[in-house]
Amino acid sequence: MLSTFMVTPHFINNAGPWGLLLIAVVVLVLFGRGKIASLMGEVGKGITAFKKGVKDGTEELENKSDDESVQNARDVTPHTERDKT
């Protein structure tokens, strides 16, 4: 069985505010401010699209009438079992 100690790298357990700041500076130097800004913009667009999809799906389920779903339902009970009920 794997423990958390075996899976988590040691430096993450000891990363304080200065360590996280150092990581942020290294990432900024490697990728540049423009690249990181465009990446965050894409993440924001993705979150917005996800929320819109969830809202549209919820509205679709609320607006769908129960009568329509009952009319479209099919009886899939085998013929031999229909007589027993």
VENJO-V498031 format. One line per field, one symbol per residue. burial: # if it has 16 or more other ideal C-beta (glycine too) atoms within 10 Angstrom, else .. A space follows every 50 residues. Layout:
# VENJO-V498031
burial=???
This chain:
# VENJO-V498031
burial=.................................................. ...................................
